[in-house]
């Protein structure tokens, strides 16, 4: 396993960052692609009703995944800092603690998700014709929460060690399985949206199984036997110090999108379907930024453990520069081919195509570059152990700007769903400013977890 790990405290920063980020980007793109595959298959076979159902169900899925990714991100940062400090015992205890906590949290979230998804859909005014499909999809997805937690726990540990290649292998196999099952279950077997949900959880389960087998046969420090699980209090505190604010940050953002979806549902199935497609596309556009951000977090974490503050600063600046350049290029492509992109999902509905193109014109434009700055500075803050900064930025982004301004423009000023699009577009401005102030202020040098 050692050969896959990287020491991110040495060598050329740009080369290390890109080398680490490329497998993460590939993994993110594949994961996003098989999520989009659900919508492509359902959109073409089930139609706008199926798209609206998955769009609404995906919002709750994002919240569950946010808690999972947030908690396990704490493991990434703590492991990275222990690796930078060359403390192998600390690394082992962190791995054991994270896997145990992940198991417990997966059970709690499974039960909670099954209890709340239907009342949430009712609060969101999910279109009546899409309600049953949304409930069917969500019930199946909730049952697979354990697989999501397990896979993300393994991948977060690997990233902390400087290994971004293994997560790519795990998700690539799962993606192939998911797409094949989508094509079989949704169409020929006639399961509709339920088929897409079954394909998703089965592929996630396979991803977890493959990751455990891979690690056991590559001399990983944790052997996945019952006696190896356990919780060390100091490691739990360190993980939660990063993981809880990160989870809260991601939940806040996704709850805001859930509420935005509820606002958009008031304008009918076509708008709900179009905005769901638009969100999927903007998510895809964000993949390079997220990959580089994850690389920044891991690299900053290792260098904080080594107390190499100059390299921490250099890593963040290089990451921001890469993010701006790559995202600009992707955004230009989306704006040029906006109509063709929307037609991939639903070529037969002029209303969905028109509203989807408008969504991309407003929400996937220059505002994406501001989002890039926000996300890069948040990734840096999490890496140094100041996840509370990212959490505060999430409140600014999601509540102070996105929700308030969307409601103001859409309903008070009577701009309709177009006002909601504008509210989303301007949401990252304040958080980007706060993140820049924290980075250039220098107080983060007093942070650290180990």
N, C-alpha and C positions, 0 to 999 in steps of 0.2 A: 504493500500500500504506500510505502514511503516514496516510491518513485513518482507517484501521481501528485504528491504534495509539493508546494512551492514555498520557499522562503521569500516573502514579499518585502522584507526589510533591506534587501540588497539588490543591486543591478539597476539597469535603466528603467526609470519609472514608466515612461510611455510604453515601452515594449512589454514590461511586466503587466501593466494595466490592460493593454489590448489582448495579450496572450491569455490573461485570466478571464477577460470579458467575453471573448468570442464564443467559447463553449456555453457560457451563460446565455448569451444572445440566441444561440442556436436552440438551446433548451427552451427558452421563453417563447421563441417563435413557433416551435413545434407544439408547445403546450397551448399557445393561443390558436394555432391552426386547427388543432383537433377540437377546441372549443367552438371555433367558427364553423368547423365541419358539421357540428350539430345543427347550427342555424341554416347552413347551406342546404343540407339534406332535408331538414324539417320544412324550410321555406319553400322548397320546390315540390315536396310531396304533400305536406299538410296545408301549407299556405299561410296567409297573414295571421290567422288565429293561432297557429302553432308558434309563429315567430313572436307574437305578443305574449304567449304563455311562457316561452323560454326567456324572453327579455325580462319579465317580472320575476320569474323564479331565479334567474341569474343574479339578481340583486341580493337575495338572501344568501345564495351560494357564496357571493363575494364577501359577505359579512363573516360567514363561518370560516372561509379561507383566510380572511384577514386576521382573525384571532389566532388561527393556526400558524400562519406565516410570521405574525408579530412575535408570538411566544418563542418560536424556534429561532427567530432572528437573534434573540438574546443569546442562544447557544452559539451562533456564528461569531458574535462579537467577543464573548467570554473565551471561547476556544482560541480565537485569533490572538487575543491579548496574552493568554497563557503560552501560546506557541512563540510569540514574539519575545516573551520572557524566558523561554526554554524550560518551562516547568511541566514535565511529562505527567507527574502525579495530578496536578491541577487539571490537565487535559482529560485524563481518564475519569476523574470524579465529575467533571462537567458533562461528559458524554453520558455517563450513567444517570445523572440527575435529569438531564434533558429528556432522555428516552422515557424515564419513569413518569415525569410530569406530563409528557405528551400523551401517554397512554391514559392517564387519569382524565385529562382535559377532553380527549376524544369521546369518552363515555358521557361526560357532562354535556358536551355540545350536541351529541346525537340525540339525547333525551330532550334537551331544550328545543332543538330545531323541530323535532316531530310534534312538539306541543304548540309551537307558536306560528308555524308557517301559514296555516289557514286564516287565523285572525289577522295576521299581517296583510295577507292578500285582500281581505275584506276592507281593511283600513285604507289600502292603496286604490280601492275602486277598480280592481282588475276587471276589464271588460267581461260581461257575463258569459259570452260565448267562448272565452279563453280560460275561465276559472278552473274548470275540471282538468284541463290539460296541465295547467300550472301546478295544481295540487298533486296530480299524479307524478309529475316530473320531480317535484320537491321532496315528496315522501321517499322516493328511491334514492335521491342524492343524499338526503340526511343519513340514510342507513350506511352510506359509504364514508362517513366522516373519519372513522378510524384509519382508513387507508390514506386519506389526505394528510392527517397528522403524522403518521408513520413515515411516509415518503418525505415530507418536508423536514422532519427531524433529522433524517439521514442526510439529506442534501445540505442542510444548514451546517451540520458538523463538518462535512466535506469542504464546504466553502471556507469555513474558519481555518481549516488546515492548509488552505491554498490549493485545493483540488476542485476545479470546476469541470473537469472532463467527465468524472463519474456521473454527476447528475444529468449530464447530457445523454449519456448512454441509457440511463434508466428511463428517461422521459421519451426518448426516441422509440424504444420498443413499445411503450404504452400507446404512443400516438398511432402507430401502425395498427395495433389491435383495435383502438377506438374507432378509427375510420372504417375499417373492414366491418366491424359490428354495426356501425351506423347504417351502412349501405344495406346490410342484411336485415336488421331488426326493424328499422323505421319503414322501409318500403316492402320488400317481399313478404316478411312475416306480419306486416300490418300493425305493428305496435305503436306507431306514431311517435309522439313526444316521449312516451314511456320507453320506447326503444332507444332513444337518444340518451336517456338517463341511465338505463341498464348498461349501455356501451361505455359511458363515462366511468361508472363506479367499478366495472369489471377491469377496465384498463388501468385505473388507479391502483386497484388491488394487485394486478400483475406487476406494476411498476415497483410497488413496495416489496413484493416477494423477490423480484429480480435483484433489487438493491441489497437485500439481506444476504442472498446467496452469493452475490458478487463480493461483498465485504468479508464474509466468512472464509471465502477461498482466496482472499488476498491479504491475510494476516492483519486484519484490523484489530485495534486494541480492545474492542468490545465484542464478545463472542455470542451475544444474544441468548444466553442461557438465563434461566430464572434467577439464579443466585447473583448474576451480574447487575441486576436492576437494583436501584436504591437511590436515596436522596441525601445529599450532603447539604446541610443548612446554609453554609457560606456560599456554596455554588448556586443554590436555589435563589438566594438573595441577589447574587450578581446577575443571574439569568433574568430574573423578574425585573431588576432595575432597568434593564434595557427592553426586555420582552413585553412587559405590561404597557409602558407608554407607547411602544411601537404598535402593539395590538390595538390599543385605544385609538391611536392615530389612524390606523387603517380602517377600524370600525367606523369612526366618525366620518371619514371620507365616503365609505360605502353606504352608510346610513343616509348620508346626504344624497347620494345617487338614487337610493331607494325612494326617498321622498320626492326627488325630482321626477322619477318614473311615475310616482303617484300623481304628481301635477300634470304630467304629459298624458296620463290615461284619460283625463277629463276631455281631451280633444279627439278621442276615438281610436279605433284599431289601427288605422293607417299611420297616424302620428306615433303611436306606441311602437309599432313595428319598425318604422323608419328610424326613430331615435335609438331603438335597440341595435339596429344594424350600425348606425353611426357610432355608437359607443364601442361596439366591437372593433370597428375600423380604427378609431382613435386609440383604443387599447393596443392594437397592432403597431400603430405609429410610435407608441411609447416604449415598445420592446427594447430598442437599442439603448435608450436612456436608462431604463431599469437595469439592463445588464451591466452597463458601465457604473451605474449607481451601486449595484451589489458588489462590483469589483472594488469600488472606492471604499465601501464599508469594510470589506475584508482587509484590504491593504492598509487602510487607516488604523484598523484594530491591531494588526500585527505591529505596526510602527509605534502605536501608543504603548503597547507592551514593552517595546524596546526603547521607549522614551526618545524616539527620533522625530522631534516636532517639525523640523525643517522638511523632512520627507513627507510628513502628514500634509503640510501646506502644499507642497509641490504636487502630490498625488491629487488633491482636490482640484487644484487649478487645471491640471492636465485633463482630469475627468470632465470638468465643465467645458473645456475647449472642444474635446471630442464630441460631447453631447450636443453642443450647439451646432457644430458642422453637420453631423449625421442627421439630426432631426430636421434641420432646414432642408436638406436634400429630400428626405422622405415626405415632408409636408408638401413640397412643391409637386411631387409626383401625384400625391393624393388629390390636390386641387386641380391638376390637369385632367386626371382620369376619374373624377368624382362620380359622374353618371354611370360610367362603365362598372365601377366598383359596386355601387348600389344594385345595379342590375344583375350582378352575380348572385345576389341573395333572393331577389324577387323580381324577375324580368317582366311579369305580367300585370303589375299594378302601377299605373301612372302616378297615383297619389303617393304611394310609398317611395317611388323613385324621386319624385319632386321634393318631398319633405326630407328625404335622406340626403340628397345633394345639398339642400339648404343647411342641414345640420353640419355637414363637413365644411362648408364654406365659412361658417361662423365659429365652430368649435375645434376645427383642425386647421388653424391658420397661424398668424404670428403669435397668438397666445401660447402656442405649443413651445416656443422658445423661452417664454417666461416660466412655463411649467418646468422646463429642463433645468433652469437655474434653481428653482425651488427644490426640485427633487435631488439635485446634486448636493446642495447644502444640507438637506435633510439626511442624506446618506452619510455625509461627513459627520454630522452631529451624532448619529447613531453609532458610528464607528468609534468615536472618542468616548462613548459612554453617556452622552447627553441626550438620550432619546426623548426627554421631556421637552426639548426645544422643537423636535419634529412633531410632537403631540400638540404643542401650542400652535404651531403652524397649521396643523390639520384643522384646528378649531377656527382659525382665521379663514382658511381656504373654504371649508365646507359650510360653516354656520354663518359667520359674519358676512361673507361675500356671496357664496354660491346660492345658499337657500334664501337669504334675505333679498338679494338683488333679483333672483329669478322670480320670487313671489311679487316683488315690487313691479318689475317690468311686465310680467304676464297678467297680473290681476288688478293691481292698483292703477297702473298706467294703461292697461288694456291692450298690450301688444300681443297677447295670446302666447302660443307656444314659441314664437320667435323670441319673445322676451326671456323665456327660460333658457334658450340657447345662448343668448347674450350673457345672462347671469353666470352660466357655466364658463364662458370664454374668459371672463375677467377675474375669475376666482383666484388664480395663483399669484397675482401681483403683490399683495401685501405679504404673504409668506416668503416670497423670493427676497423681498427687502429685509425682512427679519433674519432670514438665514444668512444673508451677506453680512449683516451687522455682527452676528455671532461669530462668523468665520474670521472676519478681519479684526474683531475686537481682541482676540487672543486669550480670553479667560478660559477657553476650553483646555488650555495646557495644564490646568489644575485638575482636570478630570482624570478618569482611569479606574479600572475595575479590579486590577490585580497588582 
